[in-house]
Amino acid sequence: MAKVAFIGLGVMGYPMAGYLKTKGGHDVTVYNRTTAKAERWTAEFGGSFARTPKETAAGCDFVFACVGNDEDLRSVTTGENGAFHGLKEGAIFVDNTTASADVARELHSAAREKGCGFIDAPVSGGQAGAENGVLTVMCGGDAEDFDKAKPVIECFAKFVGLMGDSGAGQLTKMVNQICIAGLVQGLSEAIHFAKKAELDVEKVISAVRGGAAQSWQMENRWETMRDSEFEFGFAVDWMRKDLGICLQTANETGARLPVTALVDQFYAEVQSMGGNRWDTSSLIARLENAERK
């Protein structure tokens, strides 16, 4: 059993922290910007909560965070009352936020100056993966720190891998988001096409799902997409944040992402329809909205 902190109890962090307590049996202290959610977590799982990230991290062996973006991450780490001000020597900070590789490297250096470790460890699997404890975790950092942290991370994961040096986890998550963007757009167009051709969408999916067209998105989202239900997972606002990071990094590295850039603009159209909090499969709504105009 380790002394563990978890910062950020959103739709992902809340169950992830829960698995650290229930499956891992760790002594868990949590922090959330809205204290009521931290109180609710402790009522459900036990453990304790603190009023600041600094207090949350104090004396912990491992400190986890899952917040919104680069600036949120800086705020809860090196900002006033940030967790880095409370880290003990030898502690390892595990960041599950989807953020930039630049901020990962920045915080890795800052942690090293304190005699601590830092692992960028963004996750994939969505809210359902977090709730079921079967996330994929892509890590960047020092091998020694990763080896120590891996058994703890595995409390809420089905796969935990070291992708390379600091920042490599975030870069791998970008690859993941680039893949998803193209897949969801393709599936949206396919279902839209089937509807316009007056085909039975269920029969069509049954026919193609066993072949080369199969994907996680098809298996888990075709039915809700057909029925225009978009309350099942990762929000459009967050996807646009992630794709923005991908496109900025591509510009810096010289990578060409024409499809990703186009799908990012399609998501901007979904936002203009009021779909900021719809899940990423709502790309199909843009097609159906266009035909109604």
Protein Blocks (a to p, Z undefined) as FASTA:
>chain_A
ZZdddehjafklmmmmmmmmmmnopacddddfblmlmmmmmmmngpaddfbfklmmgopa
bdcdddfblmlmmmmmmmghiaklmpcehiacddfbdcdfklmmmmmmmmmmnopacddd
ddehijmlmmnopaccddeddfklmmmmmmmmmmmccbdcdfbdehjlmmmmmmmmmmmm
mmmmmmmmmmmmmmmnopafklmmmmmmmmmmbcfklmmmmmmmmnopabecjafklmmm
mmmmmmmmmmmnopacfklmmmmmmmmmmmmnopmmpcfklmmmmmmmmmmZZ
